[in-house]
Amino acid sequence: MKLLHLQGEGRTDYATVHELQRDLLARRVRGEVDDTIVVVEHPEVITVGRARGAEGSVLVPGDVPVVRVERGGDATWHGPGQLVAYPIVALEGRRRDLHAHLRHLEEAVIGVLGDLGLEGRRDPRNTGVWLTDPDGEVRKVCSVGIACRSWVTWHGLALNVDPDPRAWERIRPCGFSPDVMTSLARVMARPPKVEELVGPLYEHLCRTLVVE
């Protein structure tokens, strides 16, 4: 499985990465490329999924672009301090199960958190990965949402490392109150930098997504 880490000068805008995903998706459907994980940090953007009423979860976007996308789910925010991964993966054989694919994405993030000494958990009613905050409340640290064409998945996950917590006030993230969100910076005295988690996330995704 190939890793494509988009770095360069600053962060990569959402439109550029969305177009890259579409290209990789079409080529993967045709069998021209291998499974690829695109890893990136975006400038601020709000994306709106296909859930009914998702547009209503955009509260005060201000000057942040709002983009309607193909993935399932509600509204979410991407921006500095957040590690985003887009696995372009063909679900073949035993992998041909969208619900299992979502669980595998969550499992990879739970593995990354475990390496940091944190106990990530699932919510059986909602996708994503959750952590217990210092105040004892269980909050969401990673959002997960995918799309699929011809059994090739795209879109993916967003892990909150050290984003501006005020960003969530722009939306109802995944339909919840803004205070449902948390980050590694909120639960760790010395959180890692976004780029320090690229390798670990890639390794865990390879472990959870590849079926021998």
FIVOMAR-465531 format. One line per field, with one value per residue (C-alpha): residue in one letter; x, y, z; chain. Coordinates in Angstrom, 3 decimals. Example, Ala and Ser with C-alpha at 12.3 -4.5 7.8 and 13.67 -1.06 7.14 Angstrom:
BEGIN
type: a / s
X: 12.300 / 13.670
Y: -4.500 / -1.060
Z: 7.800 / 7.140
mol: A / A
***
This chain:
BEGIN
type: m / k / l / l / h / l / q / g / e / g / r / t / d / y / a / t / v / h / e / l / q / r / d / l / l / a / r / r / v / r / g / e / v / d / d / t / i / v / v / v / e / h / p / e / v / i / t / v / g / r / a / r / g / a / e / g / s / v / l / v / p / g / d / v / p / v / v / r / v / e / r / g / g / d / a / t / w / h / g / p / g / q / l / v / a / y / p / i / v / a / l / e / g / r / r / r / d / l / h / a / h / l / r / h / l / e / e / a / v / i / g / v / l / g / d / l / g / l / e / g / r / r / d / p / r / n / t / g / v / w / l / t / d / p / d / g / e / v / r / k / v / c / s / v / g / i / a / c / r / s / w / v / t / w / h / g / l / a / l / n / v / d / p / d / p / r / a / w / e / r / i / r / p / c / g / f / s / p / d / v / m / t / s / l / a / r / v / m / a / r / p / p / k / v / e / e / l / v / g / p / l / y / e / h / l / c / r / t / l / v / v / e
X: 0.000 / 1.479 / 1.784 / 1.376 / 2.232 / 1.428 / 3.783 / 5.547 / 5.194 / 2.486 / -0.802 / -2.597 / -5.988 / -9.004 / -9.927 / -6.489 / -6.648 / -10.242 / -9.284 / -6.297 / -8.626 / -10.971 / -8.062 / -6.670 / -10.154 / -10.733 / -7.293 / -7.758 / -11.138 / -9.392 / -6.607 / -3.901 / -2.579 / -2.234 / -4.098 / -2.908 / -3.210 / -3.107 / -2.104 / -2.418 / -3.020 / -5.515 / -6.056 / -9.480 / -12.448 / -15.888 / -17.136 / -20.759 / -21.630 / -24.733 / -26.657 / -30.141 / -30.133 / -26.336 / -26.303 / -28.145 / -25.130 / -23.120 / -23.659 / -21.253 / -18.749 / -17.485 / -14.790 / -14.117 / -15.061 / -17.980 / -17.763 / -20.433 / -18.774 / -19.639 / -18.905 / -21.533 / -22.161 / -22.837 / -20.683 / -17.090 / -14.190 / -10.651 / -7.764 / -4.340 / -3.513 / -5.518 / -4.101 / -6.307 / -5.951 / -7.731 / -7.293 / -8.066 / -8.601 / -10.174 / -12.374 / -11.743 / -12.586 / -13.095 / -12.594 / -15.848 / -17.722 / -18.204 / -19.104 / -15.979 / -13.921 / -15.157 / -14.258 / -10.785 / -10.235 / -11.289 / -9.053 / -6.028 / -6.630 / -7.195 / -3.809 / -2.120 / -3.688 / -2.588 / 1.011 / 0.626 / -0.697 / -4.298 / -7.391 / -9.424 / -12.872 / -15.800 / -19.373 / -21.699 / -24.173 / -21.738 / -18.645 / -15.340 / -12.984 / -13.615 / -11.498 / -12.231 / -11.335 / -9.640 / -13.082 / -14.338 / -16.503 / -16.210 / -15.570 / -14.745 / -11.092 / -11.389 / -14.120 / -14.593 / -16.582 / -16.183 / -17.551 / -17.340 / -17.434 / -17.177 / -15.987 / -13.123 / -13.299 / -12.233 / -12.496 / -11.472 / -10.591 / -9.501 / -7.567 / -7.560 / -4.006 / -3.815 / -6.440 / -7.913 / -10.828 / -12.837 / -13.081 / -15.793 / -18.088 / -18.588 / -20.572 / -22.438 / -19.729 / -21.344 / -24.623 / -23.481 / -22.914 / -19.482 / -18.270 / -18.420 / -15.012 / -11.646 / -7.995 / -4.731 / -3.620 / -6.563 / -5.720 / -1.902 / 0.592 / 2.955 / 1.016 / 2.954 / 3.145 / 0.910 / 3.837 / 5.077 / 1.910 / 2.037 / 4.253 / 2.402 / -1.004 / 0.206 / 1.592 / -1.620 / -3.745 / -1.628 / -2.130 / -5.905 / -6.715 / -4.546 / -5.988 / -3.470
Y: 0.000 / 3.308 / 6.374 / 9.780 / 12.433 / 15.886 / 18.374 / 21.152 / 24.827 / 25.002 / 23.114 / 21.696 / 23.154 / 20.869 / 21.349 / 20.163 / 17.036 / 16.316 / 16.351 / 14.104 / 11.665 / 11.598 / 10.867 / 8.104 / 6.654 / 6.408 / 4.892 / 2.405 / 1.331 / 0.659 / -1.248 / 1.203 / 2.004 / 0.217 / 1.087 / 4.522 / 6.445 / 10.213 / 12.002 / 15.770 / 18.788 / 21.273 / 24.990 / 25.691 / 24.209 / 22.890 / 19.828 / 18.708 / 15.067 / 13.340 / 13.043 / 14.521 / 18.085 / 18.260 / 21.819 / 22.882 / 21.852 / 24.735 / 27.508 / 30.432 / 29.570 / 33.137 / 33.240 / 29.472 / 27.708 / 25.262 / 22.307 / 19.688 / 16.271 / 12.682 / 11.007 / 9.891 / 11.826 / 15.368 / 18.519 / 18.499 / 20.925 / 20.433 / 22.722 / 23.294 / 20.929 / 18.053 / 14.967 / 13.826 / 10.491 / 9.469 / 5.728 / 4.960 / 1.233 / -1.508 / -3.684 / -7.112 / -10.572 / -10.559 / -6.783 / -6.179 / -4.874 / -1.122 / -1.413 / -3.472 / -0.899 / 1.856 / -0.264 / -0.846 / 2.906 / 3.375 / 0.519 / 2.144 / 5.377 / 3.456 / 1.833 / 5.218 / 6.455 / 3.296 / 3.974 / 7.342 / 5.723 / 6.773 / 4.575 / 5.306 / 3.795 / 3.378 / 4.519 / 1.758 / 4.416 / 6.737 / 6.353 / 7.810 / 7.436 / 8.842 / 9.709 / 10.511 / 14.150 / 15.333 / 16.457 / 12.882 / 13.478 / 11.196 / 13.281 / 12.695 / 12.925 / 11.493 / 11.793 / 9.091 / 9.297 / 7.513 / 7.221 / 4.187 / 3.654 / 0.225 / -1.105 / 1.396 / 3.671 / 7.275 / 10.105 / 8.810 / 10.126 / 13.268 / 13.028 / 16.141 / 16.677 / 20.345 / 22.370 / 25.660 / 24.495 / 27.564 / 26.180 / 23.743 / 26.641 / 27.180 / 23.930 / 21.170 / 18.536 / 15.352 / 16.845 / 17.179 / 20.193 / 21.762 / 20.779 / 17.085 / 17.446 / 17.037 / 16.769 / 15.200 / 18.620 / 18.637 / 15.258 / 15.262 / 17.556 / 17.218 / 16.261 / 15.165 / 17.328 / 16.430 / 15.291 / 12.987 / 10.901 / 10.389 / 7.296 / 5.644 / 6.238 / 4.815 / 1.724 / 1.092 / 1.634 / -0.873 / -3.362 / -2.931 / -2.514 / -5.194 / -8.698 / -11.372
Z: 0.000 / -1.111 / 1.131 / -0.503 / 2.091 / 0.743 / 2.321 / 0.499 / 1.335 / 3.975 / 3.921 / 0.875 / 0.021 / 0.016 / -3.654 / -4.800 / -2.658 / -3.628 / -7.285 / -6.531 / -4.777 / -7.774 / -10.102 / -7.886 / -7.469 / -11.231 / -11.778 / -8.933 / -10.336 / -13.662 / -11.913 / -12.992 / -9.502 / -6.174 / -3.000 / -1.880 / 1.386 / 0.915 / 4.127 / 4.448 / 6.659 / 5.213 / 5.622 / 7.105 / 5.239 / 6.172 / 4.307 / 4.210 / 3.628 / 2.288 / 5.567 / 5.443 / 6.753 / 6.878 / 5.525 / 8.647 / 10.730 / 9.259 / 11.796 / 11.318 / 8.579 / 8.271 / 5.588 / 5.763 / 2.496 / 2.678 / 0.274 / -0.434 / -0.798 / -1.670 / 1.662 / 4.087 / 7.274 / 8.348 / 8.493 / 9.674 / 9.860 / 8.559 / 9.321 / 10.848 / 13.676 / 12.202 / 10.466 / 7.575 / 5.772 / 2.562 / 1.867 / -1.793 / -1.316 / -3.435 / -1.247 / -2.701 / -1.423 / 2.347 / 2.403 / 0.482 / 3.522 / 4.015 / 7.687 / 8.333 / 6.423 / 8.728 / 11.759 / 10.292 / 9.938 / 13.543 / 14.647 / 13.022 / 14.937 / 18.173 / 17.543 / 17.093 / 20.310 / 22.100 / 21.068 / 22.823 / 25.992 / 25.309 / 25.282 / 22.194 / 21.989 / 19.629 / 20.052 / 18.770 / 17.578 / 15.787 / 13.634 / 14.752 / 17.694 / 21.166 / 24.220 / 27.839 / 28.483 / 31.701 / 32.892 / 32.606 / 29.543 / 26.518 / 23.414 / 19.759 / 18.715 / 15.190 / 12.566 / 9.932 / 6.700 / 3.371 / -0.133 / -2.403 / -6.156 / -7.774 / -4.397 / -4.213 / -1.180 / -0.829 / 1.711 / 5.139 / 8.593 / 10.433 / 13.722 / 15.903 / 17.107 / 18.107 / 16.201 / 17.356 / 19.568 / 18.559 / 15.016 / 16.065 / 16.954 / 13.222 / 12.859 / 14.615 / 13.999 / 12.719 / 13.927 / 17.552 / 19.779 / 19.121 / 22.588 / 21.625 / 19.971 / 21.655 / 20.617 / 21.684 / 22.931 / 25.321 / 26.868 / 26.684 / 28.400 / 25.411 / 22.300 / 19.207 / 16.127 / 13.197 / 11.050 / 13.810 / 13.491 / 9.715 / 9.919 / 12.819 / 11.205 / 7.892 / 9.616 / 11.513 / 8.396 / 6.509 / 9.336 / 9.539 / 5.839 / 4.226 / 4.199 / 3.298
mol: A / A / A / A / A / A / A / A / A / A / A / A / A / A / A / A / A / A / A / A / A / A / A / A / A / A / A / A / A / A / A / A / A / A / A / A / A / A / A / A / A / A / A / A / A / A / A / A / A / A / A / A / A / A / A / A / A / A / A / A / A / A / A / A / A / A / A / A / A / A / A / A / A / A / A / A / A / A / A / A / A / A / A / A / A / A / A / A / A / A / A / A / A / A / A / A / A / A / A / A / A / A / A / A / A / A / A / A / A / A / A / A / A / A / A / A / A / A / A / A / A / A / A / A / A / A / A / A / A / A / A / A / A / A / A / A / A / A / A / A / A / A / A / A / A / A / A / A / A / A / A / A / A / A / A / A / A / A / A / A / A / A / A / A / A / A / A / A / A / A / A / A / A / A / A / A / A / A / A / A / A / A / A / A / A / A / A / A / A / A / A / A / A / A / A / A / A / A / A / A / A / A / A / A / A / A / A / A / A / A / A / A
***
